[in-house]
Amino acid sequence: MNDIKCLLVKMTGKRPFNRCKFCERQIQECFGIQFFIIAAAIIGLLITTFFISDLPALVLDIMIVITLLIMLLSYLADKETNEIVLNNVILSQMNKELEDKVKQRTTELQGSNDELTKINRTMNDFVGIINHELKTPITAVISGIEVIKSRGIDKLDESQKNLIGVMEKSGWDMLKLTNNLLDLSKIEAGKIVIYSECLVFSKLLEEVVQSLKPEAEKRKVNLNVNIDRSITTIFGDSVRLKQVFFNIIDNAIKYSKENGNVDIKVTDSDKHIILEVKDSGIGISKENMGSIFDKFTRRVAGIKGTGLGLYITRSFVEAHKGNIEVDSEYGKGTTFKITLPKVQVV
């Protein structure tokens, strides 16, 4: 208490008024000279009462003391009221300043957000244009390689055959990357269009499985397909749905261990079709589960890919008014569950 300036607080060890909690002024600055004049007069009159023997004079003295006490209390009330009003004014000014700063900051953030949105849109448009320009020559290269292969490569030596194989694989990888980036730019721009038609679900899935069998054999992974034969048709975009199935099954093959299994199960659920793809691979760690569907995310470093497959897959599934879930145990495998409506949902 040694650093306290107010004598009243020093003597009593208490802060009697609300303002005392924050005030460090001296007592005469806080109460004012009027307080001490009235208090001194009251004390003097109280002392005088002990020496007055005349009853009328005593009554007059007491009445003056009471009047001064009322004046003192009124003064203190006015003082406290003025302090409250002053504090409210200061608080209102501070609130207004804070509101102005918040508005200013909000305006600045909105401007920054608009600028970032504009930059992002420009970037997506640029990526879309560049990829569209790349897609044509890449497709031409792949077509040229297929023509060469169709005419026979028996006259080529082993190194030339290997070179043709590398060129073909690189061409397809580049085409897949270009398609992914094109899809990404469309998703970001909100330009994904779903062309729904009546499709035979089993045929759609089997075409994807057949296209991935060579890759599964190369990696020594067994593909096990179990389709509920009561399932017939589904309304959807054949190109987008094939891409969804391809991405999920390709991922399962890619992350499976050698001699592992990829189980593909399709079941009927009233108004929906459920596709489950389970692998016996490395699984997904808990810390990565929350970001598995984010852009440019890969489960494991060193595995080839752009990290766009699952992001695009989820976007296409949601565009069909479907849902995709993932369940995984690290070191034991991962299961992706896709639920799609049988009929077109508006």
Backbone torsions as a table, in degrees:
resi	resn	phi	psi	omega
1	MET	NA	-1.8	-175.2
2	ASN	-66.8	-27.8	-176.7
3	ASP	-88.7	3.7	179.5
4	ILE	-83.1	132.2	-177.1
5	LYS	-84.3	-32.8	-174.2
6	CYS	-71.6	123.1	-178.3
7	LEU	-65.5	-38.9	-179.5
8	LEU	-61.4	-46.0	179.7
9	VAL	-67.4	-35.7	178.7
10	LYS	-63.6	-43.2	-174.8
11	MET	-74.6	-42.8	-174.8
12	THR	-90.0	-24.1	-175.5
13	GLY	74.4	11.5	-179.4
14	LYS	-126.8	157.6	175.3
15	ARG	-113.2	100.1	-169.5
16	PRO	-69.5	-29.2	-176.8
17	PHE	-112.4	159.7	179.1
18	ASN	-57.9	-40.8	-177.6
19	ARG	-67.1	-20.3	-179.4
20	CYS	-65.4	-20.6	-179.4
21	LYS	-66.9	-27.5	-175.5
22	PHE	-116.3	-11.5	-173.6
23	CYS	-90.5	136.2	176.7
24	GLU	-124.2	24.8	179.1
25	ARG	-78.8	164.0	174.2
26	GLN	-73.3	158.0	-171.9
27	ILE	-61.2	-37.7	-179.7
28	GLN	-69.3	-28.7	177.0
29	GLU	-73.0	-32.6	-176.2
30	CYS	-76.9	-48.2	-173.8
31	PHE	-91.2	-27.1	-179.7
32	GLY	89.0	159.2	-176.3
33	ILE	-67.4	-30.1	-179.8
34	GLN	-60.0	-39.4	-179.6
35	PHE	-58.7	-45.6	-176.5
36	PHE	-71.3	-33.7	177.1
37	ILE	-64.6	-47.3	-179.7
38	ILE	-65.9	-43.3	179.8
39	ALA	-62.0	-40.6	178.9
40	ALA	-65.0	-40.2	178.6
41	ALA	-63.6	-41.9	178.5
42	ILE	-63.0	-45.6	179.9
43	ILE	-61.2	-43.1	179.3
44	GLY	-62.4	-43.7	179.6
45	LEU	-67.2	-37.2	177.6
46	LEU	-64.1	-39.4	177.4
47	ILE	-65.6	-38.2	-178.4
48	THR	-63.0	-32.6	-177.8
49	THR	-59.6	-27.2	-179.0
50	PHE	-72.9	-16.9	-176.6
51	PHE	-109.6	1.2	179.8
52	ILE	-95.5	124.2	177.8
53	SER	-103.3	-20.0	-178.9
54	ASP	-79.5	123.7	-174.7
55	LEU	-62.3	-49.1	179.6
56	PRO	-58.7	-38.3	178.9
57	ALA	-67.0	-36.3	179.3
58	LEU	-66.3	-43.0	178.8
59	VAL	-62.1	-42.6	178.7
60	LEU	-62.3	-41.3	179.9
61	ASP	-62.3	-43.6	-178.7
62	ILE	-66.5	-40.1	179.3
63	MET	-62.5	-39.1	177.7
64	ILE	-65.5	-39.9	178.8
65	VAL	-61.9	-45.4	179.6
66	ILE	-61.9	-43.1	178.6
67	THR	-60.2	-43.8	179.2
68	LEU	-65.6	-36.8	177.3
69	LEU	-62.9	-42.1	177.8
70	ILE	-62.4	-42.9	177.7
71	MET	-60.6	-41.3	-179.2
72	LEU	-64.2	-45.8	179.5
73	LEU	-64.7	-39.9	177.9
74	SER	-62.8	-40.6	178.9
75	TYR	-62.7	-45.5	179.7
76	LEU	-63.2	-39.9	179.1
77	ALA	-63.1	-44.5	178.1
78	ASP	-61.5	-41.9	-179.9
79	LYS	-60.9	-45.5	-179.4
80	GLU	-66.2	-40.8	179.3
81	THR	-62.9	-44.2	178.6
82	ASN	-61.1	-38.3	178.5
83	GLU	-65.0	-41.4	-179.6
84	ILE	-65.4	-44.9	178.9
85	VAL	-61.1	-44.1	179.2
86	LEU	-62.0	-43.0	178.8
87	ASN	-63.3	-39.8	178.6
88	ASN	-64.6	-39.9	177.8
89	VAL	-62.9	-46.0	179.4
90	ILE	-62.4	-42.4	-179.9
91	LEU	-63.8	-41.1	178.4
92	SER	-62.6	-41.9	178.3
93	GLN	-62.9	-43.0	179.2
94	MET	-64.3	-40.8	178.5
95	ASN	-63.0	-41.9	179.2
96	LYS	-63.7	-43.1	178.2
97	GLU	-61.8	-41.6	179.7
98	LEU	-65.0	-43.4	178.0
99	GLU	-60.8	-42.5	179.2
100	ASP	-62.4	-41.6	179.6
101	LYS	-66.5	-40.2	178.9
102	VAL	-64.3	-43.4	178.0
103	LYS	-61.3	-43.3	-179.9
104	GLN	-63.1	-44.7	-179.4
105	ARG	-66.4	-39.0	178.5
106	THR	-62.5	-42.3	177.9
107	THR	-62.4	-42.0	179.0
108	GLU	-63.7	-44.1	-179.9
109	LEU	-65.6	-38.8	178.2
110	GLN	-63.1	-41.7	177.5
111	GLY	-62.4	-42.9	178.9
112	SER	-64.4	-41.0	179.8
113	ASN	-64.4	-41.8	177.8
114	ASP	-63.0	-39.3	179.9
115	GLU	-66.8	-41.8	178.6
116	LEU	-65.1	-40.1	177.6
117	THR	-61.3	-42.2	179.3
118	LYS	-63.9	-44.7	179.3
119	ILE	-62.4	-43.6	-179.2
120	ASN	-63.2	-40.9	178.8
121	ARG	-64.9	-42.2	179.1
122	THR	-63.4	-41.6	179.9
123	MET	-63.8	-43.7	179.6
124	ASN	-64.0	-40.3	177.6
125	ASP	-63.6	-40.9	179.7
126	PHE	-64.1	-45.5	179.0
127	VAL	-60.9	-41.5	179.7
128	GLY	-62.0	-44.5	-179.9
129	ILE	-64.7	-47.6	-178.7
130	ILE	-60.7	-45.5	-178.4
131	ASN	-67.2	-35.7	177.2
132	HIS	-63.6	-39.2	178.2
133	GLU	-69.5	-30.2	179.8
134	LEU	-77.5	-33.4	-173.1
135	LYS	-60.9	-41.0	-177.6
136	THR	-62.1	-52.0	179.4
137	PRO	-66.2	-33.8	178.6
138	ILE	-65.1	-43.5	178.3
139	THR	-62.1	-38.2	178.4
140	ALA	-64.1	-40.2	179.3
141	VAL	-63.8	-45.9	-179.9
142	ILE	-62.4	-43.5	179.1
143	SER	-62.0	-40.2	178.2
144	GLY	-62.2	-41.5	179.0
145	ILE	-64.9	-41.2	179.1
146	GLU	-64.4	-35.3	176.7
147	VAL	-64.4	-45.3	178.9
148	ILE	-58.9	-44.8	-179.0
149	LYS	-66.4	-36.8	-178.5
150	SER	-67.7	-27.4	-179.6
151	ARG	-86.5	-2.6	175.6
152	GLY	100.8	133.3	178.1
153	ILE	-120.7	22.6	-178.3
154	ASP	-65.1	-31.5	-177.6
155	LYS	-76.3	-11.0	-179.2
156	LEU	-83.9	147.6	175.8
157	ASP	-79.5	177.3	-173.1
158	GLU	-62.0	-41.2	-178.9
159	SER	-65.8	-36.8	178.1
160	GLN	-68.9	-38.9	176.2
161	LYS	-63.0	-42.0	178.1
162	ASN	-62.3	-39.4	179.6
163	LEU	-63.7	-41.7	177.2
164	ILE	-61.4	-41.5	179.3
165	GLY	-63.2	-43.2	178.9
166	VAL	-64.5	-42.3	179.6
167	MET	-62.5	-41.9	-179.3
168	GLU	-64.8	-46.4	-179.6
169	LYS	-63.1	-43.8	178.8
170	SER	-62.2	-39.0	177.8
171	GLY	-62.0	-45.4	179.1
172	TRP	-66.1	-39.1	177.3
173	ASP	-61.7	-42.9	178.9
174	MET	-65.4	-38.8	179.2
175	LEU	-66.1	-40.5	178.4
176	LYS	-64.2	-43.5	178.0
177	LEU	-61.3	-45.1	179.7
178	THR	-61.5	-43.8	178.7
179	ASN	-62.7	-40.7	178.7
180	ASN	-62.5	-44.1	-179.7
181	LEU	-67.8	-36.2	175.4
182	LEU	-64.0	-44.2	178.0
183	ASP	-63.0	-41.9	178.7
184	LEU	-58.8	-46.4	-179.2
185	SER	-63.1	-36.4	178.7
186	LYS	-70.1	-41.0	178.9
187	ILE	-62.7	-47.2	-178.7
188	GLU	-63.6	-33.0	-179.1
189	ALA	-87.0	-3.0	-179.2
190	GLY	69.2	32.1	-175.3
191	LYS	-110.9	17.6	177.6
192	ILE	-71.9	125.0	179.5
193	VAL	-115.3	131.7	179.3
194	ILE	-104.7	119.0	177.6
195	TYR	-98.8	94.4	-174.7
196	SER	-80.8	140.6	174.8
197	GLU	-152.2	165.8	180.0
198	CYS	-77.3	121.4	-175.1
199	LEU	-124.0	146.9	172.6
200	VAL	-83.2	111.2	-170.7
201	PHE	-61.3	-47.5	-176.0
202	SER	-61.7	-39.5	179.2
203	LYS	-65.1	-41.5	-179.8
204	LEU	-60.8	-47.2	-177.8
205	LEU	-69.2	-41.8	-178.1
206	GLU	-64.3	-34.1	176.4
207	GLU	-62.3	-40.9	178.6
208	VAL	-67.5	-44.4	-179.5
209	VAL	-61.0	-43.2	179.6
210	GLN	-62.1	-37.9	-178.9
211	SER	-70.0	-22.9	-177.6
212	LEU	-98.5	-5.6	-178.8
213	LYS	-60.5	-43.2	178.2
214	PRO	-58.2	-39.9	179.1
215	GLU	-67.0	-39.8	178.8
216	ALA	-64.7	-41.8	178.4
217	GLU	-64.7	-39.9	179.6
218	LYS	-61.6	-38.1	-178.4
219	ARG	-91.9	1.8	179.8
220	LYS	59.2	49.6	179.0
221	VAL	-118.0	132.1	-179.5
222	ASN	-86.9	130.2	176.2
223	LEU	-101.2	117.2	179.9
224	ASN	-113.2	116.8	-175.5
225	VAL	-112.4	129.4	178.9
226	ASN	-133.3	104.6	-176.6
227	ILE	-112.7	128.3	174.9
228	ASP	-65.6	114.4	-173.8
229	ARG	-71.1	-7.9	176.2
230	SER	-76.1	-14.7	178.3
231	ILE	-79.9	127.6	-178.2
232	THR	-113.6	-77.7	-172.0
233	THR	-117.3	164.3	175.6
234	ILE	-146.3	146.4	174.5
235	PHE	-94.1	123.5	-179.9
236	GLY	-176.7	-179.2	178.5
237	ASP	-91.9	113.8	-174.4
238	SER	-59.4	-40.1	-178.3
239	VAL	-66.1	-46.5	-178.3
240	ARG	-68.0	-41.1	-179.4
241	LEU	-67.1	-39.9	176.4
242	LYS	-60.3	-40.1	179.6
243	GLN	-65.3	-38.0	176.7
244	VAL	-62.0	-50.9	-179.2
245	PHE	-62.2	-42.4	-179.0
246	PHE	-61.2	-48.6	-177.5
247	ASN	-60.1	-44.4	-176.8
248	ILE	-68.7	-45.8	-178.2
249	ILE	-71.8	-39.9	177.5
250	ASP	-60.5	-41.0	176.9
251	ASN	-61.5	-43.7	-179.1
252	ALA	-61.7	-41.1	177.5
253	ILE	-66.1	-45.3	-175.8
254	LYS	-60.5	-39.4	-174.4
255	TYR	-97.0	0.7	178.8
256	SER	-79.5	154.5	176.6
257	LYS	-79.6	160.5	177.8
258	GLU	-61.2	138.1	-176.0
259	ASN	65.7	19.5	177.7
260	GLY	-85.5	180.0	-178.2
261	ASN	-123.1	143.6	169.6
262	VAL	-119.5	112.4	-177.1
263	ASP	-98.9	121.9	-179.7
264	ILE	-112.3	114.9	-174.8
265	LYS	-124.3	132.1	179.3
266	VAL	-122.0	125.2	-179.2
267	THR	-128.2	157.0	179.7
268	ASP	-94.4	133.1	178.1
269	SER	-134.3	73.6	179.0
270	ASP	56.9	-100.2	-176.7
271	LYS	-92.8	4.1	-176.5
272	HIS	-129.8	159.5	171.9
273	ILE	-114.5	132.2	-178.5
274	ILE	-112.1	123.3	176.5
275	LEU	-110.1	123.4	177.1
276	GLU	-117.6	129.5	177.2
277	VAL	-121.7	113.9	-176.1
278	LYS	-115.9	129.1	176.9
279	ASP	-113.8	165.9	178.7
280	SER	-111.1	42.1	-173.4
281	GLY	-93.8	-148.5	-171.1
282	ILE	-82.8	-12.7	179.5
283	GLY	76.0	-178.9	-179.3
284	ILE	-124.1	131.3	179.7
285	SER	-70.1	156.2	-177.1
286	LYS	-60.0	-39.7	-178.0
287	GLU	-67.4	-20.9	179.9
288	ASN	-96.8	-8.0	-176.4
289	MET	-63.0	-37.6	-176.5
290	GLY	-69.8	-21.1	-175.7
291	SER	-113.9	12.1	-172.7
292	ILE	-63.4	-28.3	-179.1
293	PHE	-98.5	8.0	179.3
294	ASP	-77.7	159.5	178.0
295	LYS	-64.8	144.6	174.0
296	PHE	57.7	33.8	178.2
297	THR	-107.7	129.7	176.3
298	ARG	-122.8	144.0	-177.2
299	ARG	-63.8	-42.9	-175.1
300	VAL	-135.0	135.5	176.7
301	ALA	-67.3	142.9	178.1
302	GLY	101.3	-19.1	176.9
303	ILE	-82.9	128.9	-177.4
304	LYS	-64.8	145.7	178.0
305	GLY	146.2	163.2	-178.7
306	THR	-90.1	-15.7	-175.1
307	GLY	79.3	18.7	-179.2
308	LEU	-105.0	-14.6	-172.3
309	GLY	-55.2	-51.8	-176.5
310	LEU	-72.3	-32.8	176.9
311	TYR	-63.5	-46.2	178.6
312	ILE	-66.5	-40.9	179.4
313	THR	-58.6	-49.7	179.7
314	ARG	-60.8	-40.7	-179.7
315	SER	-62.0	-42.0	-179.7
316	PHE	-70.0	-38.9	178.2
317	VAL	-63.4	-45.6	179.9
318	GLU	-66.9	-31.2	176.3
319	ALA	-65.4	-25.7	175.5
320	HIS	-90.0	10.2	-178.2
321	LYS	63.6	30.1	178.2
322	GLY	-103.8	-169.3	-176.9
323	ASN	-144.0	144.8	177.4
324	ILE	-128.3	134.4	179.8
325	GLU	-128.5	159.5	178.1
326	VAL	-135.6	138.6	175.9
327	ASP	-132.8	129.8	-174.6
328	SER	-149.4	148.5	172.9
329	GLU	-126.3	120.4	-173.7
330	TYR	-59.4	127.7	179.3
331	GLY	91.1	-9.4	-175.8
332	LYS	-120.5	-22.5	178.1
333	GLY	135.6	174.9	-175.3
334	THR	-136.3	144.0	175.6
335	THR	-124.6	124.3	173.7
336	PHE	-102.9	132.9	-178.9
337	LYS	-120.9	118.7	-179.6
338	ILE	-113.1	126.0	178.0
339	THR	-112.4	121.9	-178.0
340	LEU	-124.6	138.8	176.0
341	PRO	-71.1	143.3	180.0
342	LYS	-70.8	-37.6	-178.3
343	VAL	-106.4	161.8	-178.4
344	GLN	-67.0	128.4	178.6
345	VAL	-105.6	124.2	-178.4
346	VAL	-84.0	NA	NA
